[in-house]
């Protein structure tokens, strides 16, 4: 059998979720028979084109298949209304992705890991806590506590969102078009994230030819504020790697570290890079090397070879 780095292929796939579908990429290392697989999900309002390919390529080169998907209602996945964000629906998309991975004949459905970044990092914790049969999990710059993130945004900025949320719920009740709220904006502007690095950080992840739709339905705000996936860390029985930014402006690192320490088999790695720096440059290189090592250890065995 050949040794890494492996060449790999990428295939466009879909899997059913709810009454529609999620679009995804399936990466397969060439020459590896039924490799293990990592399921990757992105952050708040993001699509897989925003650098999930970069992580998938590195994992595939190490001999690990990946399934990088886009949530329903976003990007080229199905569902209407567009840009409808829902914690419950996104977690259902994760379950559908796991079902697809388990049934995929090209991979070993007994060796599956989950990988999530930012809001998806919170989902990875939730999913890992519900699936002790998984081999491992990676939670990158994770959203762990809605109340803590709302505090980071600021009480005044949070309160400015209330009328928009009420208008969107009214629109839903009346069958009208949703009322949207920006995902990222400049400091002082109403948005889900308005830290100094939020808007340029998002824009830096969008490849040429891909349009980033910078808004979501406002009705998700109460759901985000009450979503506290970090509390599930204590219930994660499998190995889980937390990659935490010590300068994070979106997900307060002290809260994240305190919650991550509760995971029985958790590992914590700290990085000085900011929340949006994880995807690019030197920060990405260090991060993806650490994650590849972790995933290889738990999916391929201590020697990093196929079990």
Secondary structure, DSSP 8 states (H G I E B T S, - for coil): ---SS--EEEEEEEEEETTEEEEEEEEEETT-TTEEEEEEE--TT--TTTTHHHHHHHHHHTT-EEEEE--TTSTTS--SSTT---HHHHHHHHHHHHHHHHH-TTEEEEEEEEEEETHHHHHHHHHHHH-TTSSEEEEES----HHHHHHHH-HHHHHHTHHHHHHHHHHHHHT----EEESB--TTS-SSB-STTHHHHHHHT--TT-----EEEGGGHHHHHH--GGGGGGG--SEEEEEEETT-SSS-HHHHHHHHTTSTTEEEEEESS-TTGGGSHHHHHHHHHHHHHHHHHHHTTTTTS--
